[in-house]
């Protein structure tokens, strides 16, 4: 039942992987491999291995419907995950793991797209017509104004509406919305002295009264409302 390569891997002269037995002497080796306990554990190992392979094969068949198309309510091809019901599938698609995979995929696609665009632009003539420039600018403007393709608040591009939905329900967007609200409430009071990052609401905010610097709008608001500042 077990092929020769598997047997050599499992049953060596010094160790039996199936039983976890160390074999130091020839007499131990002979006694162990010819014993009843070893034979029982090998049968159990083969049985469990067969069941595992059968489950894997059954899982593969369940993932695909009759037309050869993957059923998204049963299997996520991106994350290699099987679902027991549509509710579990929906929970996965709205969760962190799937969002992270989508982000990685998006990053790879953007990188490949950038490389492709650089290659094309290198082959094009240096001068383009004004009509082409105007059309390109118009398309870019439309994409930037389409919330399903670009989030102005977070400067985040999307390849499809699903990615956009994942972003808008995610922590980063909600945090930036909260920061935007704080900025609006504080108005001109929040003085941003310096910002070394593109992250919204992050930088060096100065309180001239207390002569201290805060590194985010949340910290600045907390300070402004605190007892020390009020005093």
ZIGI-V325126 format. One record per residue. N is the residue number from 0. RES is the residue in one letter. PSI is psi as a letter, one per 40 degrees, with the letter a starting at -180 (999 if undefined). Layout:
n = (N;N)
res = (RES;RES)
psi = (PSI;PSI)
This chain:
n = (0;1;2;3;4;5;6;7;8;9;10;11;12;13;14;15;16;17;18;19;20;21;22;23;24;25;26;27;28;29;30;31;32;33;34;35;36;37;38;39;40;41;42;43;44;45;46;47;48;49;50;51;52;53;54;55;56;57;58;59;60;61;62;63;64;65;66;67;68;69;70;71;72;73;74;75;76;77;78;79;80;81;82;83;84;85;86;87;88;89;90;91;92;93;94;95;96;97;98;99;100;101;102;103;104;105;106;107;108;109;110;111;112;113;114;115;116;117;118;119;120;121;122;123;124;125;126;127;128;129;130;131;132;133;134;135;136;137;138;139;140;141;142;143;144;145;146;147;148;149;150;151;152;153;154;155;156;157;158;159;160;161;162;163;164;165;166;167;168;169;170;171;172;173;174;175;176;177;178;179;180;181;182;183;184;185;186;187;188;189;190;191;192;193;194;195;196;197;198;199;200;201;202;203;204;205;206;207;208;209;210;211;212;213;214;215;216;217;218;219;220;221;222;223;224;225;226;227;228;229;230)
res = (X;X;X;X;X;X;X;X;X;X;X;X;X;X;X;X;X;X;X;X;X;X;X;X;X;X;X;X;X;X;X;X;X;X;X;X;X;X;X;X;X;X;X;X;X;X;X;X;X;X;X;X;X;X;X;X;X;X;X;X;X;X;X;X;X;X;X;X;X;X;X;X;X;X;X;X;X;X;X;X;X;X;X;X;X;X;X;X;X;X;X;X;X;X;X;X;X;X;X;X;X;X;X;X;X;X;X;X;X;X;X;X;X;X;X;X;X;X;X;X;X;X;X;X;X;X;X;X;X;X;X;X;X;X;X;X;X;X;X;X;X;X;X;X;X;X;X;X;X;X;X;X;X;X;X;X;X;X;X;X;X;X;X;X;X;X;X;X;X;X;X;X;X;X;X;X;X;X;X;X;X;X;X;X;X;X;X;X;X;X;X;X;X;X;X;X;X;X;X;X;X;X;X;X;X;X;X;X;X;X;X;X;X;X;X;X;X;X;X;X;X;X;X;X;X;X;X;X;X;X;X)
psi = (d;h;i;d;d;d;d;d;d;d;g;i;e;e;h;h;d;d;e;f;h;h;h;d;i;d;d;d;d;d;d;d;d;e;i;d;d;d;d;d;d;d;d;d;d;d;d;d;d;d;d;d;d;d;d;d;d;d;d;d;d;d;d;h;a;d;e;e;h;h;h;d;e;d;h;h;d;d;e;f;i;i;i;e;i;d;d;d;d;d;d;d;d;e;i;d;d;d;d;d;d;d;d;d;d;d;d;d;d;d;d;d;d;d;d;d;d;d;d;d;d;d;d;i;i;d;h;i;i;d;d;d;d;d;d;d;d;d;d;d;d;d;d;d;e;h;e;e;d;h;h;d;d;e;f;h;i;i;d;i;d;d;d;d;d;d;d;d;e;i;d;d;d;d;d;d;d;d;d;d;d;d;d;d;d;d;b;e;d;h;h;h;d;i;h;e;i;e;h;h;e;h;a;h;h;h;h;d;d;e;f;i;h;i;e;i;d;d;d;d;d;d;d;d;e;i;d;d;d;d;999)
